[in-house]
Amino acid sequence: MNYNPMRNLPAVAGYKSGDVLLLCGELFGRGYANGIVEEARQRGMTIIGTTVGRRTGEGALRPLDAEELAAAEEYLGGRIINIPLEAGFDMEPDASGVTVAERLKGIKPGAAEVEKELPVAANLLIVHSMAGGIPRARLFMPLLNRVFKGQGEKYLASSDFWGGELGKLCDLSFNEVTADSFAHLIEATAGLRGTVEGKDCSVAYAAYGYHGCEVLIDGAYRWQSYTPYLQGWAKMRLEEHARTAWEQGIKATVFNAPEILTNSSALFLGVEISLYPLLAALEKEGGGAVAASVRAECARLLAEGATLETMLARANDYLASSVMADFADLAQWPHHSTREQMELMLSRSAELLAMNANPKDIVCGALSGAVFRGVGRLMLDASWEPSAPVWWLNHDIMKYA
Ligand SMILES: NC(=O)c1ccc[n+]([C@@H]2O[C@H](COP(=O)([O-])OP(=O)(O)OC[C@H]3O[C@@H](n4cnc5c(N)ncnc54)[C@H](O)[C@@H]3O)[C@@H](O)[C@H]2O)c1
């Protein structure tokens, strides 16, 4: 592992009208990919999306129906290749058993559609946002709820779950969805690389990673991470895929991004605690209009009597606590949970969330928006002249947000 934090803003990319951003992974409200899609749209790029597909009542995977497709295309602001790209597997009796490699081969007709968008010299940026893979079988969710949210008698050590048969099954599926889908995507789009490169244009791949994040703790940037992040091994495998592609001359980059609240991270209660110090980081990195407007937006969301200062102090107290010191070693990542750590994290998470006036409209939502926009812009710009297979985007570089 080669820790590679991005400390300097990349130059503004040359992407322009006619260039194409192909998003592999569906765009959901508040998801990370909104940042890069917004940024690409502002620069006039053509956006092409994909879908994870939907399940029929009987459990079979299907493409979007006409109504769903129209809604998804409107939200994306571009065409969607309507081939369901759900990866991983589940244990439903009627699951198709088709692997993501086979499905991604199915993207080839879609890739031909992308080619039509590249009749003249155009640059192509392929963005991978896929992560997940919790097997669908009903027995998983109660166990995972205990791993991620269990306290007292309900606590289940992540190492016990991960070391068991069900953990091993999760591991296989996480690898397929979160990591290997990237390798398959690079392989399935070899034809596109040929088409574009022959025209003296660039093809770059950018994937969202996670490998902890530096945030302000006691006034200084320190690396920390959410525990138990059971997809961590798959995320490291994703980094490996980027390194392997890089060795073959393919510009594939994993951008390890900060913790934010999205549909996918909602299960990981406590993941959002490291977002609060972003407020302090934005100011430390120069403040300005963005920092002021994020702060004002956050202040508006507070419950009566709560203050941003108290919020920041309580988040810092957790991040700087002696309990968390055992989780501070980047080389040992991903860490497994302990009872003490889970109790501290979950109770502090609940205490901080209670400082919002409306549980559905929270400070962490506003902070997440600032982060996904900042990350989207950094990813787009850094992809223009890629210089490394793996970057860490920490809170210090979010001055860009
Ligand atoms: N939320 C965070 O704190 C955080 C932090 C760092 C990196 N990331 C990464 O950002 C990326 C986007 O995640 P997000 O948090 O914005 O959530 P999201 O729910 O908006 O996006 C999840 C993505 O994964 C895809 N996906 C889910 N299950 C899939 C499956 N079985 N097969 C294929 N694709 C599947 C979805 O289509 C979607 O594009 C992921 O790679 C995630 O790991 C998230």
The ligand as an SDF file (V2000), in Angstrom:
LIG
                    3D

 44 48  0  0  0  0  0  0  0  0999 V2000
  -20.8260    7.0250    0.9850 N   0  0  0  0  0  0  0  0  0  0  0  0
  -19.5730    7.0590    1.3800 C   0  0  0  0  0  0  0  0  0  0  0  0
  -19.2640    7.4240    2.5280 O   0  0  0  0  0  0  0  0  0  0  0  0
  -18.4810    6.6870    0.4210 C   0  0  0  0  0  0  0  0  0  0  0  0
  -17.1510    6.9940    0.7560 C   0  0  0  0  0  0  0  0  0  0  0  0
  -16.1330    6.6910   -0.1440 C   0  0  0  0  0  0  0  0  0  0  0  0
  -16.4410    6.0660   -1.3430 C   0  0  0  0  0  0  0  0  0  0  0  0
  -17.7440    5.7530   -1.6320 N   0  0  0  0  0  0  0  0  0  0  0  0
  -18.0070    5.0730   -2.8980 C   0  0  0  0  0  0  0  0  0  0  0  0
  -18.7730    5.8750   -3.7620 O   0  0  0  0  0  0  0  0  0  0  0  0
  -19.4130    5.0290   -4.7230 C   0  0  0  0  0  0  0  0  0  0  0  0
  -20.8650    5.4150   -4.8320 C   0  0  0  0  0  0  0  0  0  0  0  0
  -21.5340    5.0860   -3.6040 O   0  0  0  0  0  0  0  0  0  0  0  0
  -22.5000    6.0590   -2.8270 P   0  0  0  0  0  0  0  0  0  0  0  0
  -22.1270    5.9990   -1.3840 O   0  0  0  0  0  0  0  0  0  0  0  0
  -22.5600    7.3620   -3.5020 O   0  0  0  0  0  0  0  0  0  0  0  0
  -23.9080    5.3330   -2.8750 O   0  0  0  0  0  0  0  0  0  0  0  0
  -25.0320    5.1660   -4.0310 P   0  0  0  0  0  0  0  0  0  0  0  0
  -26.0390    4.2680   -3.3930 O   0  0  0  0  0  0  0  0  0  0  0  0
  -25.4760    6.4540   -4.5700 O   0  0  0  0  0  0  0  0  0  0  0  0
  -24.2600    4.3990   -5.1860 O   0  0  0  0  0  0  0  0  0  0  0  0
  -23.9930    3.0260   -5.1420 C   0  0  0  0  0  0  0  0  0  0  0  0
  -23.6930    2.5790   -6.5570 C   0  0  0  0  0  0  0  0  0  0  0  0
  -23.4380    1.1800   -6.5510 O   0  0  0  0  0  0  0  0  0  0  0  0
  -24.1970    0.5630   -7.5820 C   0  0  0  0  0  0  0  0  0  0  0  0
  -24.5320   -0.7790   -7.1090 N   0  0  0  0  0  0  0  0  0  0  0  0
  -25.1110   -1.1300   -5.9250 C   0  0  0  0  0  0  0  0  0  0  0  0
  -25.2520   -2.4640   -5.8650 N   0  0  0  0  0  0  0  0  0  0  0  0
  -24.7770   -2.9560   -7.0230 C   0  0  0  0  0  0  0  0  0  0  0  0
  -24.6670   -4.2510   -7.5600 C   0  0  0  0  0  0  0  0  0  0  0  0
  -25.0730   -5.3250   -6.8930 N   0  0  0  0  0  0  0  0  0  0  0  0
  -24.1160   -4.3740   -8.7750 N   0  0  0  0  0  0  0  0  0  0  0  0
  -23.6860   -3.2850   -9.4830 C   0  0  0  0  0  0  0  0  0  0  0  0
  -23.7720   -2.0370   -9.0200 N   0  0  0  0  0  0  0  0  0  0  0  0
  -24.3100   -1.8830   -7.8070 C   0  0  0  0  0  0  0  0  0  0  0  0
  -25.3940    1.4640   -7.7830 C   0  0  0  0  0  0  0  0  0  0  0  0
  -25.9130    1.3470   -9.0880 O   0  0  0  0  0  0  0  0  0  0  0  0
  -24.8170    2.8490   -7.5350 C   0  0  0  0  0  0  0  0  0  0  0  0
  -24.2520    3.3910   -8.6930 O   0  0  0  0  0  0  0  0  0  0  0  0
  -19.1830    3.6020   -4.2290 C   0  0  0  0  0  0  0  0  0  0  0  0
  -18.0920    3.0470   -4.9050 O   0  0  0  0  0  0  0  0  0  0  0  0
  -18.8360    3.8110   -2.7760 C   0  0  0  0  0  0  0  0  0  0  0  0
  -18.1020    2.7610   -2.2000 O   0  0  0  0  0  0  0  0  0  0  0  0
  -18.7560    6.0680   -0.7890 C   0  0  0  0  0  0  0  0  0  0  0  0
  1  2  1  0
  2  3  2  0
  2  4  1  0
  4  5  1  0
  4 44  2  0
  5  6  2  0
  6  7  1  0
  7  8  2  0
  8  9  1  0
  8 44  1  0
  9 10  1  0
  9 42  1  0
 10 11  1  0
 11 12  1  0
 11 40  1  0
 12 13  1  0
 13 14  1  0
 14 15  2  0
 14 16  1  0
 14 17  1  0
 17 18  1  0
 18 19  2  0
 18 20  1  0
 18 21  1  0
 21 22  1  0
 22 23  1  0
 23 24  1  0
 23 38  1  0
 24 25  1  0
 25 26  1  0
 25 36  1  0
 26 27  1  0
 26 35  1  0
 27 28  2  0
 28 29  1  0
 29 30  1  0
 29 35  2  0
 30 31  1  0
 30 32  2  0
 32 33  1  0
 33 34  2  0
 34 35  1  0
 36 37  1  0
 36 38  1  0
 38 39  1  0
 40 41  1  0
 40 42  1  0
 42 43  1  0
M  CHG  2   8   1  16  -1
M  END
$$$$
